[in-house]
Amino acid sequence: MTIAVGVIETQTFPAVLAAADAMLKAGNVTLVKYDRSESGRQFVAVRGLVAEVTRAMTAGERAANACPGTAEVTTYITIPNPQENVEAVLPIEFTPESEPYRVL
């Protein structure tokens, strides 16, 4: 099983909220991180199997871009099978404690 990380960054909180909601509903993924970047933009990260993260990312991007106003996806990325040193440094906090919150 190849695990992936998906991250969506948006301009506004409502857009990132819509993205997170759509991502969790669209794929069997775990929400592992939400935060603000230094520029004030919002981002959300999910983990799961590559196919599930890909499906979730598509839904999240559409939902964020559909928010009214100036909300838009600034950037997004899916990283299949991230290396252990990437997981140790970057904020993709997938832990055994976060696993029970994955939507099945």
Disulfide bonds with the S-S distance in Angstrom:
none
